[in-house]
Structure formats: structure tokens, C-alpha cells
Amino acid sequence: MGPRHTQGLLLLFLLGASSSTEAPEVQCFKNVSMYIEEKDYHAFTWTTENVETCDNVTFCQESILIIKAAGTKTAILATKGCIPATMEEIMYIQHTPPPGLVAVSYSSYCDKSVCNDKDRLNEFGNLQEIPVTPTVSPTLQCPTCVALGTCDSAPSLPCPQGATRCYEGRLEIAGGGIESSVEVKGCTALMGCRLMAGMLTVGPMLVKEICQNKPLTQTPKAESGATCLPILVWRLHLLLPLVLESLVHFS
């Protein structure tokens, strides 16, 4: 009886220890927003009370894609929820810089419950200040529009200084609860079907860029001697601020 009783207590202890080491459940805010701002995109808000429970080893995410054309509307596609991830990180990407069309995105992964709680653009770093070059005397005019689905009309507008061509394309976006397309027309200085600069993901969103029925299906590689497109990527692993803080503390 003694040995059996001891073995039973040991088994219960091991079971309790294994259950106590399981990763706690993570809950994340869950929301999808597909939005066309006709005036000031800074007015966009992203509040929600919807919460979902994630599987183990899953992070919370909040991701946003903004596409703006000078003198016209702004498309905002945003998603919050759970996502499988390996580490915390923040990524800001300027896909297409001015002059003309501007495309920027932000995504963040975090591992604390309801940590994906940003609700205004001024909390997303440089997304709140998308630079747009002023228009000048028209030497080039392009049909200009940004719309979910298709543009009902695309007025021909003068291009900003430095723009050299007209862009006409469509972004097909799927993932993170979003299933939509965005039609984009406007002035740009970039050549080819490069509004997203070859980046095909924004957080959980998969993005396929189509121009003249030719989809961009993979990130082009720069050949020797080729000029890289002006894409700005800021990727911040959340460990870095802690390291910098420690360096400051001990300096």
C-alpha cells in the first residue's frame, strides 16, 4: 500500500506540474475594417470590443494597409486578431513613395492578451504623416482614383512634379478576415507593376498586384547592376528597445 500510494501521489504531482507549465491562453481583439476616406484619412478610428481566444503559441496581430492618391480618396484596409508567429515584431513599410501614389503598411505581433489595442493612426508611427508632393502646372495628367472593387469614375488630374507615368492596377487582398480588391489609378515615378514594391504580405493579408492582366506572383530579384526601387522598410524586433535601454542605463 505504501509504495502504491507514493506512486499515485507522484503521478498526480507530475500531471499537475505538466499542466501548470502549459502556455496560458492568449486573447486578442478581433476586427476587420475596409474603408475609403474621402477627406482626411487621419480621422480613421479602429476600436472594437470583439475578442477571440487564440491557440497556444499564437500571437495577437494588428495590420493596416493605406493607399493614397494625390487629390483624391484614401483606401484603408485593417485587421486585428490571432496569428501564428515566432517572435514579437513591428514592421513599417513604405512600398511606394511620392510623387503621386503612396502605399504604406504597418503590422505588429505581440504575445500578451489584448495587446493589439491601437485605435488611431497617430499610434502607428509614420502612417499618420503620408507625404504627398504638391501638384504643379500640368505637364502630365493621369486618371486618378482609389476604390474598393472598381472605380466608378477616374478624373484626369495633373501629376506632381517628378511623376513620369500613369499607373493603373488592382490589388487583390485575402487573409485576416479580408477578402477584397482595390482598384488604383494615378501618377507615379515607378516603372512597371510595382505599387507594392514586390511585397506580397501585410501581416496575415496576402496581396496580389495585377496590372494589364499580368499578376505579380513573386518578389523580383535585383540583377547585378540593377537599380533597386526606393522602398523603405523599418523592421523592429521588440527586443531591440530593451537592449538600447540597458545600454543607456549603464553608460
Buried (B, 14 or more C-beta within 10 A) or exposed (E): EEEEEEEEEEEEEEEEEEEEEEEEEBBBBBBBBBBBBEEEBBEBEBEBEEBBEBEEEBBBBBBBBBBBBBBBBBBBBBBBBBBEBEEBBBBBBBBBBBBBBBBBBBBBBBBEBEBBBBBEBEEBBBBBEBEBBEBEEEEBEBBBBBBBEEBEEBEEBBBBBEBBBBBBBBBBBBBBBBEBBBBBBBBBBBEBBBBBBBBBBBBBBBBBBBBEEEEBEEEEEEEEEEEEBEBEEEEBBBEEEEEEEEEEEEE
